[in-house]
Amino acid sequence: MTEIDFYSGEGDRLHTACRLVATAARKGFKVMIYAPDMTTVEQIDKLLWTFSAIDFIPHCKAGDKLAEFTPVILSDSGRNPPHDDVLLNLGPENPPFFSRFRRLIEIAGNTDEDTRAARKRYRFYQDRGYEIRHHRLSSV
């Protein structure tokens, strides 16, 4: 069964995503970042190159010829993932394909809209019997 981790307490979901992906990549996990649209995919792509002066996170978009060899994949569809290790969801809805991954990472933003969407996703997983770990992040 997919392990689910919710992270909250940070205002910027994309920067939080980059920090979590950097940690996962350092630990040897492969991560697929799912974003609901290409605009978000482009934002996270750019941010992965610039968010840290000391972390390099090899990444590419799904469908790239190097996707199966790259630890971090960016996708707006979730189709044909090259691995089933970790899925990081940046969408407001639960991804319908999440259960094919060993682990799912959800990030709750601090806006009212983000909070409502995260609570809805949390209830969805909880109602289906998934054990959910909650991690409160600090912006220090």
N, C-alpha and C positions, 0 to 999 in steps of 0.2 A: 504494500500500500504506500502511496506517495506520502512522504514526510512534508509537512507544511509549516513554514516559518513566516510569521507576520512581524514586520519591523515598523515601529512608530516613533514619533518624537522629533522627527526632523522636518524642516519646512520644504526643502528642495528634494523632490523625489528622484530626479535624475542624478544629482550629486550623490545621494544615498545609494542609488543603484550602482554607480561607478565604484564607490567604496566597497560595497558588498561583492561586486564582481572581482575587484582586485584581490580581496581576501580569498574568495573561492578559487581564483586562478593560481594564487600562490600556494594553495593547498592541493593543487593538482586536479581540481574539478573542471569539467567542461560545462559551459553555461550557454544556454540559449536565452537571449533577451527578446521577449515578445512585446512589441509595441503595436497599438491598434491602427497606426497609419504611418505612411512613409515620412511625414514631417517629423514625427517623434523618433523614428529610426534614424533620420539624418541628424537630429539634435543629439541623440545619445552617441552616435558614431563620432561626431565632432568632439563631444565632451570627453569621450574615452581617450582621445589623443591629447587633450589639454588639461584635464582636471588635476593632474599631479606632475610635478617636475621629476619625481623619482620612480614612479611606477609606469612601466610599459605594459599595456594589456593587448596582446595580439588579438585582433578581431577582424571580422569581415561580415558581409551581408550573406544571408542564406542564398543559395544558388551560385555563389562564387565557386570557382573551380578549386579553391583551397579550403572550402568550408569543412570538409571532413578532417582536415589536419589542423584546424585553427581552434584554440580553446574557447573562444567567445564568438557566438554567432548572433547576428541581429536579424530579426524577422518581423514582418507585419502580417504574416499569414499562419505561421506555425506548421505549415505543410512540410513533410519530408525532413524532419530534423536529422542531422548527421549523428546524433547521439541521444541518449535518454537519461543523462546525468542530472542536470539542474536546469530548471526553467525559472526565469525571473520575469514576472508579469508586470508590465507598465500600463496595462489596459484597465479601464474602469469595471469591466466585467470579468468573471472567471473564464479563463480560456477553456474551451470545450475539450481540448486535447491534453490537459494538464496531467491526467492520470497515467500517461505513458512515461512520465519522468519519475525518477526516484525521489526527487526533492523539488518543491515549489517554494519560491520566495515571493512574498507579497509585501508591498511597501504602502503604508497608509500615510498620505500627506496630511498637512495641517489645515487645509481649507475645508470649509463645511462640505463642499461637494466631494472632495477626496475622502473625507471621513465617512460620509454616508455610503459611498461606493465601497469602501473597505469593509464597513460593517456588513453590508449586503453579501460581499464575497465570503467574509468570515462565517456568517450564518449558513451560507450555501454549503461550505465544506463541513461545518459542524453538524448540520442536519444529515449529512451522508456518512457520519461516523468517523471522519478523519480526526486524528489527534493533531491539535494545533499548538505550536509553541509561539509565545509572544515575547518579543524583545523590544524593550524601550531604549531607544538611542538618545544620547545627549549630544547637543551641538557643540560641545567643548572640543 
